[in-house]
Amino acid sequence: MIEKLTKCPLCSSGHFIEYTTIQDFSISKENFKLYQCKTCNLIFTNPRPNQQSIGNYYEFDEYISHQDQANNLTNWLYKQVRKITLKQKVYWINTFCRNKGNLLDYGCGTGYFLKAANKDGWKVKGIEPNETARNIARKLSIDVKENLSQIDGNYKFDIITLFHVLEHVHDLNEISLSLRDRLTEKGTLLIAVPNRDSWDAEKYKANWAAWDVPRHLYHFNQSTLNTFADMLNMKIISIIPMKFDSYYVSLLSENHLGNTGIKALINGFINGLKSNYWAKRNKKNYSSNLFILKKK
């Protein structure tokens, strides 16, 4: 089923304008419209599949956060980079919470980050709605639930992470407020999202892989993340570039243009490099950024 939004999912304004139309390159080949809120400037997919039907748009082999097989070059590269980024993620949580405590990874996928954090001394839990990914994570002896309500409401977390998850959440404000309330008083929220103001977004335009409609319901930039933080009564204390994302997104975007193999790899690498070089000089507008939030 398709649902049509009459209000901005972030600020609840009823004033928004059509922004562009993007194709689902991954599975359905359908076109989806994006709208931009005239009040807070959030861009969001509208109309969109509802929560009950969105799962159908994740059912393809290449959706690698939900499965564990490297069955093509792109997936293989993703898994090689994942070995590095897992160490980065553990480093980040240790940087912003010196006392290793309770960690929740919301949208934990196959659980490899939680496994690495647990090995480093964290008490970990995960939320993952996808059954296939959840079962893979459980084989790693990770405590993974389908939704937040299945975790005792009195259980608080020192850090909650959402790595490329916020853009997928249907009930944006409701879920985000619930997560904030699960933080300890000095708890930290880590949110990584694609950046629509990046160089690679401008380069690839409608072929930019990080639009990823209809799986990506929202399309953030730094300004709308600030609005999001205000809604939570939290403040952004740091912004960290996720530099590998520019290469990966550029490679996928090359595929959208019909380029494969060596050509896609070379173009993806060059454009990923250009994107990072540009972002360093333009307000940290990297392909993806990690936002660190604390309660006010």
C-alpha positions, 0 to 999 in steps of 0.5 A: 500500500502507498501512503501520501503525506499531507504534513512534513514528517519533521516539522509538521508543516503542510507547505511543501513543493515538488522537488524532483522525481527519482527512479528505484534502480534496485528492484521495482524501477518505479518512479517516486516523487520527492518533495521539499518542505518550505518551512524546514527544507527537509526533502522527503519521498512522497507518496511512499510505501507504508510500513507494512509494504516497504519490506517488498522493496528490500527483497533483492540480493544486492541489499547487502546490509540485510544479507551476508554473501559477497556475490558480486564485485560491489558486495565484495568491496563493501565487505572489505571496507566493512572490516575497516569501518567496524574499527572506526565505529568502535573507535567513535563510540569509545571517543564519545563515551569513555566508560564502556557501558550499554550500547544500542544499535538501532537498525543493526543489520547483520550485527557485525558492529555489535559483535565488534563492540561487544568484543571491545567490552560493551554490553550490546543490544540491537534492533533489526526489523528484517528477519533474515538480518536478525537471524544472521546477527543472532548466530553471532550471539547478539541480543537482537529484537525486532522493535524497541518495545521488546526491550525493557523500558527501564533499560537505559543506554549510554550510546545509541547508534543509527548508521544509515538507518534514520532515513529508513524510519517511517515514524521519524519523530516518534521513534527518535523521541523514544530513542532519546528517552532511552538514553542516560542523562549523559548519553550520546546519540550517533546518527550517520546519514547521506548528505544531499548537499555533497559533491557526488549528489550534485555530480550524479543528480537523479542517478545519485545512488543515495537517493535510494527511493523508496527505501530512503524516506528522507534526504537530509543535509546539515541544516535539516539535521540541526532542525532534527536535533532541536526537535529532540531537544538535543545539540550536535556536538561534532560532525565526522566525515564518513569518507569511504561512503563517497567511493561506494556511492559513486560506484553505485551511481556509475552502475545507475549510469550503465557503467560496470566493471573496471570503468565503474571502479575507476570513475567511482574512485575518481569521483569519490576522491573529488567529492572528499576533496571538495567537502574538505573545503566546503563545510564538511559536506561529505557524501555521508556524515556522522552526527554526534548528539547530546542532550541539552 
